[in-house]
Amino acid sequence: MKILIQEQDYTAALDAVRPLTIERKLNEPSICRFWLAFRPGQLGDSSGNQSISVTGDDGTLYFTG
């Protein structure tokens, strides 16, 4: 799985304790929830309203927002 935020790869920062979830409901927007855990010196940006994409290892697109 690959997580891109503003075209930067944040996959390594995915918090393994809390699983990534994608929630889909009929006639409602999809919701993707995940947590990032940064170590000192790792890339991190706290600004909001950034584009996100979640793709599988085989290139399947699971979420964009």
C-alpha positions as CSV (number, residue, x, y, z in Angstrom):
1,M,0.0,0.0,0.0
2,K,1.2,3.5,-0.8
3,I,-0.1,6.7,0.9
4,L,0.6,10.0,-1.0
5,I,-0.2,13.4,0.5
6,Q,0.5,16.2,-2.0
7,E,2.4,13.7,-4.1
8,Q,4.8,13.0,-1.2
9,D,5.1,9.4,0.0
10,Y,4.0,9.0,3.6
11,T,3.7,5.2,3.6
12,A,6.6,4.7,6.1
13,A,5.0,7.0,8.6
14,L,1.7,5.0,8.7
15,D,0.9,4.2,12.4
16,A,0.7,0.4,12.5
17,V,-1.2,0.3,15.8
18,R,-4.3,1.9,14.2
19,P,-5.4,0.4,10.9
20,L,-6.2,2.4,7.9
21,T,-9.9,2.3,7.1
22,I,-12.0,3.4,4.1
23,E,-15.7,3.7,4.8
24,R,-18.1,3.8,1.9
25,K,-21.9,4.4,2.2
26,L,-24.5,4.8,-0.5
27,N,-25.1,8.4,-1.5
28,E,-22.5,9.7,0.9
29,P,-18.9,10.8,0.5
30,S,-16.2,8.1,1.2
31,I,-14.1,8.5,4.4
32,C,-10.5,7.4,4.7
33,R,-9.0,7.4,8.2
34,F,-5.4,6.8,9.1
35,W,-2.8,8.0,11.6
36,L,0.8,9.0,10.9
37,A,3.6,8.5,13.4
38,F,6.7,10.6,12.8
39,R,10.1,10.1,14.2
40,P,12.4,13.0,14.9
41,G,13.8,14.3,11.6
42,Q,11.1,12.7,9.4
43,L,9.1,14.8,7.0
44,G,6.0,16.2,8.5
45,D,3.5,19.0,7.5
46,S,0.6,19.9,9.7
47,S,-1.3,22.0,7.2
48,G,-4.8,20.8,6.1
49,N,-6.7,20.6,2.9
50,Q,-4.1,18.6,1.0
51,S,-4.8,15.9,-1.7
52,I,-4.5,12.3,-0.5
53,S,-4.4,9.1,-2.5
54,V,-4.2,5.5,-1.3
55,T,-3.1,2.9,-3.8
56,G,-2.3,-0.8,-3.5
57,D,1.0,-2.4,-4.3
58,D,-0.5,-3.6,-7.6
59,G,-1.5,0.0,-8.6
60,T,-5.2,-0.3,-7.7
61,L,-6.5,3.1,-6.6
62,Y,-8.5,2.7,-3.3
63,F,-9.1,6.3,-2.3
64,T,-8.5,9.9,-3.4
65,G,-9.6,13.0,-1.6
